[in-house]
Amino acid sequence: MNGAAARVADATGNWVDTRAPMWSRPYLRLARFDRPIGSWLLLMPCWWSAALATAVSGDIGQLTGLVLLFFVGAFVMRGAGCTWNDITDRDLDALVERTRSRPIPAGQVSVPQATIFLVVQALIGLAVLLQFNRFAVATGIASLVIVAVYPFMKRITWWPQIVLGLAFSWGALMGFAVVLGRIDASAVLLYAGSIAWVIGYDTIYAHQDAEDDALIGIKSTALLFGARTRPALMVFYAMAVALIGGSLWLAAARWPAAIGLAAFAAHLAWQIARLDISDPALCLRVFKSNRDAGLLLFAGLLADAVMRAG
């Protein structure tokens, strides 16, 4: 298929390709609405911190509104970040089998059109951000520096996943900034734990493109670790569980949060046992399963917040 009807290679069975108006499909693909897993993974630390900060405050009244605002903000800003990434990476994307069908290299959207779409998404994200207090607004704006430099990291370091972790985990700070008007030690540990989680799951994701990346000079932890990926994941996932556990301890979390963390840890262990880096389709499935891991932790934190508020 050509034009707006052509699907992105790793997007299957989604509403964008089957039900969205034809004119909107290239833009929805730019924003990854045909592949929303990244938006969910960006959202998880936001929801974790919102629930944990609410538990600390003891006032659950604003949590529902925060969950909804973070949901909208995560999907919009993930879309803006992906649009920026596709603008900067358009030449590299054209060289990789899985990414050459993205809207810009496929000729579905021009760079000026993508830039306008980027601005529109950013303005919607700003509208969401302005619903919060001044400290939270400043905290949110500070993350844009990391988002802006991320696409270039794969050209200069074997560790672009660290920069992705810094960006994707920023929500772990935002919940505390919104609810408590501060970033305390518990928030910092939650942020650090989320960064370790992101490094782990994005290493799994990067194994889909490892061969093409090696040929065109793109760096990643997947190429750095290679056959040592499994023990590397053990280290980063263990760090994630330990750091998040420290965050819960500092926040005086109760048993529901501990159960959520245990379920999260069990899911990460399952991922390590299940992974086969020579199977790209399996790598994608295991990567996507991290949404469920994040939701397990969120369920425990939410239950803890409800219990403490009562």
C-alpha positions as CSV (number, residue, x, y, z in Angstrom):
1,M,0.0,0.0,0.0
2,N,1.1,3.6,-0.6
3,G,0.2,6.9,0.9
4,A,-1.9,7.3,4.0
5,A,-3.2,3.7,3.6
6,A,0.3,2.2,4.1
7,R,0.8,0.8,7.6
8,V,3.9,1.1,9.8
9,A,5.8,-2.2,9.8
10,D,5.4,-3.1,13.5
11,A,1.8,-1.7,13.9
12,T,-0.9,-4.4,13.4
13,G,-4.5,-4.7,14.4
14,N,-5.0,-1.1,15.5
15,W,-7.8,1.4,15.1
16,V,-5.7,3.9,13.3
17,D,-5.2,1.7,10.3
18,T,-8.8,0.5,10.2
19,R,-11.1,3.2,11.5
20,A,-9.4,6.6,11.6
21,P,-10.2,9.0,8.7
22,M,-7.6,8.5,5.9
23,W,-6.3,12.1,6.1
24,S,-5.5,11.7,9.9
25,R,-3.6,8.4,9.7
26,P,-0.1,9.7,9.0
27,Y,-0.4,12.2,11.9
28,L,-1.7,9.6,14.3
29,R,1.1,7.3,13.3
30,L,3.6,10.1,13.9
31,A,2.1,10.4,17.4
32,R,2.3,6.5,17.8
33,F,-1.5,6.1,18.3
34,D,-1.2,3.0,16.2
35,R,1.4,1.7,18.7
36,P,0.5,3.2,22.1
37,I,2.7,1.1,24.3
38,G,5.3,3.9,24.6
39,S,2.6,6.3,25.9
40,W,1.6,3.7,28.5
41,L,5.2,3.3,29.6
42,L,5.6,7.1,29.9
43,L,2.4,7.2,31.9
44,M,3.3,4.5,34.5
45,P,5.8,6.6,36.5
46,C,3.3,9.5,36.5
47,W,0.6,7.3,38.0
48,W,3.0,5.7,40.5
49,S,4.1,9.1,41.8
50,A,0.6,10.5,41.9
51,A,-0.6,7.5,44.0
52,L,2.4,7.5,46.3
53,A,2.4,11.3,46.8
54,T,-1.4,11.1,47.5
55,A,-0.7,8.4,50.1
56,V,1.8,10.6,51.7
57,S,-0.6,13.6,51.8
58,G,-3.5,11.5,53.0
59,D,-5.9,13.4,50.8
60,I,-7.2,11.2,48.0
61,G,-9.7,13.8,46.7
62,Q,-7.6,15.0,43.7
63,L,-6.3,11.6,42.6
64,T,-8.9,10.8,40.0
65,G,-8.4,14.2,38.3
66,L,-4.6,13.7,38.4
67,V,-4.9,10.2,36.8
68,L,-7.0,11.6,34.0
69,L,-4.7,14.7,33.4
70,F,-1.6,12.5,33.5
71,F,-3.2,10.1,31.0
72,V,-3.9,12.9,28.5
73,G,-0.5,14.6,29.1
74,A,1.4,11.3,28.6
75,F,-0.2,10.4,25.4
76,V,0.1,13.9,24.0
77,M,3.7,14.5,25.0
78,R,4.7,11.0,23.9
79,G,3.2,11.9,20.5
80,A,5.2,15.2,20.5
81,G,8.4,13.4,21.4
82,C,7.9,10.8,18.8
83,T,7.2,13.4,16.2
84,W,10.4,15.2,17.1
85,N,12.3,11.9,17.1
86,D,10.9,11.1,13.6
87,I,11.9,14.5,12.3
88,T,15.5,14.2,13.5
89,D,15.9,10.6,12.6
90,R,14.2,10.6,9.2
91,D,17.4,9.7,7.3
92,L,18.3,6.9,9.7
93,D,14.8,5.6,9.8
94,A,14.9,5.2,6.0
95,L,17.9,2.8,6.4
96,V,16.2,0.4,8.9
97,E,13.8,-2.2,7.8
98,R,11.4,-1.8,10.7
99,T,11.3,2.1,10.6
100,R,11.5,3.0,6.9
101,S,7.6,2.7,6.7
102,R,7.2,5.5,9.3
103,P,5.3,8.5,7.9
104,I,8.2,10.8,7.1
105,P,10.6,8.4,5.3
106,A,7.6,6.8,3.6
107,G,6.6,10.2,2.2
108,Q,3.2,10.4,3.9
109,V,4.1,13.6,5.8
110,S,6.5,16.3,5.0
111,V,8.9,17.8,7.6
112,P,7.1,21.1,7.7
113,Q,3.8,19.3,8.2
114,A,5.3,17.2,11.0
115,T,6.7,20.4,12.6
116,I,3.3,22.0,12.7
117,F,1.8,18.9,14.2
118,L,4.6,18.9,16.8
119,V,3.7,22.4,17.8
120,V,0.0,21.5,18.1
121,Q,0.7,18.6,20.4
122,A,3.1,20.6,22.5
123,L,0.5,23.3,23.0
124,I,-2.0,20.7,24.2
125,G,0.6,19.3,26.6
126,L,1.2,22.8,27.9
127,A,-2.6,23.3,28.4
128,V,-2.5,20.1,30.6
129,L,0.6,21.3,32.5
130,L,-0.9,24.7,33.3
131,Q,-3.6,22.9,35.4
132,F,-0.9,22.3,38.0
133,N,0.9,24.6,40.5
134,R,3.8,26.7,39.5
135,F,6.4,24.4,40.9
136,A,4.9,21.5,38.9
137,V,4.8,23.6,35.8
138,A,8.5,24.5,36.1
139,T,9.3,20.8,36.8
140,G,7.5,19.7,33.7
141,I,9.1,22.3,31.5
142,A,12.6,21.2,32.7
143,S,12.1,17.8,31.2
144,L,12.0,19.3,27.7
145,V,15.8,19.6,27.6
146,I,16.2,15.8,28.0
147,V,13.5,15.2,25.4
148,A,15.2,17.5,22.9
149,V,18.6,15.8,23.1
150,Y,17.5,12.2,23.3
151,P,17.3,11.5,19.5
152,F,20.9,12.4,19.1
153,M,22.3,10.2,21.9
154,K,22.2,7.0,19.8
155,R,24.8,8.6,17.5
156,I,27.3,9.3,20.2
157,T,26.9,6.8,23.1
158,W,26.3,3.2,23.7
159,W,23.9,4.2,26.5
160,P,21.1,6.2,24.9
161,Q,18.8,4.2,27.1
162,I,20.0,6.2,30.1
163,V,18.8,9.4,28.5
164,L,15.5,7.8,27.5
165,G,15.2,6.7,31.1
166,L,15.7,10.2,32.3
167,A,12.9,11.4,30.0
168,F,10.5,8.6,30.4
169,S,10.8,8.5,34.2
170,W,10.2,12.2,34.7
171,G,6.6,11.5,35.7
172,A,8.0,9.9,38.9
173,L,8.9,13.5,40.0
174,M,5.7,15.1,38.6
175,G,3.3,13.4,41.0
176,F,5.1,14.7,44.0
177,A,5.5,18.2,42.4
178,V,1.8,18.4,41.8
179,V,0.4,16.9,45.0
180,L,3.0,18.0,47.6
181,G,4.7,21.0,45.8
182,R,8.1,19.5,46.4
183,I,10.4,16.7,45.3
184,D,11.6,14.7,48.3
185,A,13.9,11.7,48.7
186,S,11.1,9.3,48.0
187,A,10.4,10.9,44.7
188,V,14.1,10.8,43.8
189,L,14.4,7.1,44.5
190,L,11.2,6.4,42.6
191,Y,12.7,8.3,39.7
192,A,16.0,6.4,39.9
193,G,14.2,3.1,40.0
194,S,12.1,3.9,37.0
195,I,15.3,4.9,35.1
196,A,16.7,1.4,35.8
197,W,13.4,-0.1,34.6
198,V,13.5,1.9,31.4
199,I,17.1,0.9,30.6
200,G,16.0,-2.7,31.0
201,Y,12.9,-2.7,28.9
202,D,14.4,-0.5,26.1
203,T,17.3,-2.8,25.8
204,I,14.8,-5.6,25.1
205,Y,13.1,-3.3,22.5
206,A,16.4,-2.4,20.9
207,H,17.2,-6.0,20.1
208,Q,14.6,-5.9,17.3
209,D,16.9,-3.6,15.3
210,A,20.3,-4.7,16.5
211,E,21.6,-6.0,13.2
212,D,20.4,-2.9,11.2
213,D,21.7,-0.6,13.9
214,A,25.1,-2.2,13.8
215,L,25.3,-1.7,10.0
216,I,24.4,2.0,10.0
217,G,26.3,3.0,13.2
218,I,23.5,3.5,15.7
219,K,24.5,2.7,19.2
220,S,22.4,1.0,21.9
221,T,22.7,-1.1,25.1
222,A,21.4,-4.0,23.1
223,L,24.6,-3.9,21.0
224,L,26.7,-3.1,24.0
225,F,25.4,-6.1,26.0
226,G,24.8,-8.5,23.2
227,A,24.9,-12.1,24.5
228,R,25.3,-10.7,28.1
229,T,21.8,-9.1,27.9
230,R,20.2,-11.5,30.3
231,P,22.6,-10.8,33.2
232,A,22.5,-7.1,32.4
233,L,18.7,-7.2,32.7
234,M,19.1,-9.0,36.0
235,V,21.2,-6.1,37.3
236,F,19.0,-3.3,36.0
237,Y,15.7,-4.9,37.0
238,A,17.1,-5.7,40.5
239,M,18.1,-2.1,40.8
240,A,14.6,-1.0,39.8
241,V,13.0,-3.1,42.4
242,A,15.4,-2.1,45.1
243,L,15.2,1.6,44.4
244,I,11.4,1.7,44.2
245,G,11.3,-0.4,47.4
246,G,13.4,2.3,49.0
247,S,11.0,4.9,47.8
248,L,8.1,3.1,49.3
249,W,9.9,2.6,52.6
250,L,10.7,6.4,52.8
251,A,7.1,7.1,52.0
252,A,5.9,4.8,54.8
253,A,3.9,2.7,52.3
254,R,1.8,-0.1,53.7
255,W,1.3,-3.8,52.7
256,P,-0.8,-3.2,49.5
257,A,2.2,-1.2,48.0
258,A,4.5,-4.0,49.0
259,I,2.3,-6.6,47.3
260,G,2.3,-4.4,44.2
261,L,6.1,-4.1,44.2
262,A,6.3,-7.9,44.6
263,A,4.1,-8.5,41.6
264,F,6.1,-6.0,39.6
265,A,9.3,-7.8,40.6
266,A,7.8,-11.2,39.6
267,H,6.8,-9.9,36.2
268,L,10.3,-8.6,35.6
269,A,11.7,-12.0,36.5
270,W,9.3,-13.6,34.1
271,Q,10.6,-11.3,31.3
272,I,14.2,-12.3,31.9
273,A,13.3,-16.0,31.9
274,R,11.1,-15.6,28.8
275,L,13.5,-13.5,26.7
276,D,15.2,-14.7,23.5
277,I,17.2,-11.9,21.9
278,S,17.4,-13.8,18.6
279,D,13.6,-13.6,18.2
280,P,12.6,-10.0,17.4
281,A,8.8,-10.8,17.6
282,L,9.3,-12.2,21.1
283,C,11.4,-9.2,22.1
284,L,8.5,-6.9,21.1
285,R,6.0,-9.0,23.1
286,V,8.2,-9.0,26.2
287,F,8.8,-5.3,25.8
288,K,5.1,-4.5,25.5
289,S,4.3,-6.6,28.6
290,N,6.0,-3.9,30.7
291,R,2.7,-2.0,30.7
292,D,1.2,-4.8,32.7
293,A,4.2,-4.8,35.1
294,G,3.7,-1.0,35.6
295,L,0.0,-1.5,36.2
296,L,0.6,-4.1,38.8
297,L,2.8,-1.7,40.8
298,F,0.2,1.1,40.3
299,A,-2.6,-1.1,41.6
300,G,-0.7,-1.7,44.9
301,L,0.2,2.0,45.2
302,L,-3.4,3.0,44.6
303,A,-4.7,0.6,47.1
304,D,-2.2,1.9,49.6
305,A,-3.4,5.5,48.9
306,V,-7.0,4.6,49.5
307,M,-6.2,2.7,52.7
308,R,-4.2,5.6,54.1
309,A,-6.8,8.1,53.2
310,G,-9.5,6.1,55.0
